[in-house]
Amino acid sequence: MDQGFHNIPEEFKINALTHQKTYLINGELIPWEGDFSKVYSTISSTKDYKPTLLGSIPNLTEKEALASLQSAHKAYNKGQGLWPTMSVADRISCMEEFVEQMKTKRADVVKLLMWEIGKSLPDSEKEFDRTVEYIYDTIEDYKQMDRDAAKFEKHGGVYAHIRRGPLGVVLCLGPYNYPLNETFALLIPALIMGNTTVFKPAKHGVLLLSPLLEAFQNSFPEGVVNIIYGRGRILATPIMKTGKVDVLALIGNSTSANAIQANHPYKNRLRLVLGLEAKNPGIILPDADLDLAINECIAGATSFNGQRCTALKVLYVHEHIVDKFNKRFAERVDALKFGNPWEEEVKLTPLPEPGKPAYIQDLIDDATAKGAKILNKKGGETSENYIFPAVLYPVSKEMRVYQEEQFGPVIPIVSFKNIQEPLDDMAESNYGQQVSVFGSEVKTLAPLIDSLVNLVCRVNLNSAAQRGPDVYPFTGRKDSAVATLSVHDALRSFSIRTFLASKDTSYNNAILKELLDKKTSNFINTDYIL
C-alpha cells in the first residue's frame, strides 16, 4: 500500500514534533535534563516506508519515581491532606474545571491517537468523546452517591452517617489500546473519590497525554496528580517496594500485574483494581441468523485489529453450519479495507507494535503446521506495519492461536457438535470476561445462558462483545479482572464505606445538630448537591 506523504490530509500531517520535556510532580511541570526516548509511529510519512518520528518522552529514573510517590503521599497525608478531606462539591468543581480544559485539546489528542496507535479517525474521535462523557457521567453518579448519603440512619439506638471515603495513594498504569479512555476509567474515579495518584502512561499512546498535562496542573491541588514517564519496571518497582501504594490500578495483562504487586511488602493492605486479558469466545448455534452472526463476529474480531480485551478471539461454530459460515465470513474479512487511520471507510489500520506482525505470523505458521488452513485469500499478507487478518480453520487445542490471547489480526475457528464442548473449554480457560452467543431457539438458549453467566461476567445475545455502555458493569472472572469498572462501580472500587456513629442521647444529638447547623464538617452534612 502506498503510504506516501502526499496522501496525508493537511490537518493530519505531523508538522511539529511533540517533545515532552517536563513531568508533573507536586503541582509543578518539572523540566527534564536527562535521557529521552524517541517515540515513533509505524505509519510512514514518506513514499518509501519508514517509521515516522513523533517526538520524545523523558526516561525518568528511580529518583523521580520515588519523588512522585512522595508527592502523592504528602498530598494524601494519611487521609488528613487537603484533597481527601475536601468537600464533595469542591472535588467535583476541580473535576469540572479539568474536563472543560480537556475539551479544548480534542483535535490534538485525536491526531496523536491516530499516529501513535493507528486507531481510525472515527474511533479516535469516539474514544475522546466517550472519555469526556465518562467524566461527566462519573460526576453525576458521584453527586447521586452523595445525595443518597446525605442522611442519618438509626438502628439499635445508634445514629449513623455513612459515606464512602478514599483509600489512599493510587498507582495508575493504563493500556496502549485505549490509552485515553481506559486510563481515565481508572484515574478519574480514583481522583474524584479523594485518592491521590501516581500515573505512568503506556509505552504506546504516551504523547497524546502531553496536551492534557497543563489541565491536570491547573485543575487539581499540588500532589494530587503526578505524571511520570519511562519504563514501567524502572519506575513501578521501587514505588511498590516502599509499601506506600494503597491501590494498584492497572489495565494490561496478568503477568505484569502479578509481577508489580509482588514487590509490595504488605499484600493485605494493597487493594487491586485490574482489567486484564481475555479470550472471549463467540458461539454460533445451528439456528443462528447467519447474516447477523457474521456481521457481529466481523466487528467483534476485527475492530481495532482485534487489539481489545473485549474482542472475540475464538469462534465456535456448529458443525451443521460451519462450512457455510466459514465461506461467507472469510469473504467478508477479505473485503475489509486496510489503510491509514484518516482514510474513509478504513476498517484495518497499521499495528502500533513493530513486532506484532511477526508474532501473528508465528501463530499462523504454528496453526498451519498442525493442520489448520487459511480460509481467506488475503490472510497473512504482510507489509512493513501490518499483517492481514487470517481466518484459520480447523483450529485445535494444541495450537498456540487457541491457547494464547492473540491481541491482533488472526481469527481461529473451531467447529463443535455438542454445546457442552465450548462450555467445557470455557470452564477450563484461565479467563472469564465475556461471551457472544448467536441463536434463536429459546429452549436451547435458556439453559445455555444459565451456564454461561457462571463462566463469564457478560453474555452478549446475538451481539459482539464490548465494554460499553460505561454505566454497565465491566469486570471478569479468574485471570480477566479484579474489581469492577463502570461509572458507578469504579467509584466503589476506589473507595471504602466509612461512617460516624453516635448513640441516641440528648448530649450527642445536640452536638450533631450544631455540626449540621454550622456546616463546619465536610464529612457530616446533609446538603443536597444539585
ABEGO torsion letter per residue (X at the ends): XBABAAABBAAABBABBBBBABBBBGGBBBBBABBBBBBBBABBABABBBBBBAEBBBBBBAAAAAAAAAAAAAAAGGGABAAAABBAAAAAAAAAAAAAAAAAAAAAAAAAAAAAAGBBAAAAAAAAAAAAAAAAAAAAAAAAAAAAABBBBBBGGBBBBBBBBBAEBBBBBBBAABAAAAAAAAAAAAAAAGBBBBBBBBABGAAAAAAAAAAAAAABBBGABBBBBEBAAAAAAAAAAAGABABBBBBEBAAAAAAAAAABABAAABBBBBBBBBBBBBBBBAABBAAAAAAAAAAAAABGGGBBAABBABBBBBAAAAAAAAAAAAAAAAABBBBBAABBGBABBBBABAAAAAAAAAAAAAAAAAGBBBABAABGBBBAABBBBBBBOBBBAABAAAABBAGBBBBBBBBBABAAAAAAAAAABABBABBBBBEABAAAAAAAAAAAAAABABBBBGBBBBAOBAABBBBBBEAABBEBBBAAAAAAAABBBBBBBBBBBAAAAAAAAAAAAAGABAABBABBBX
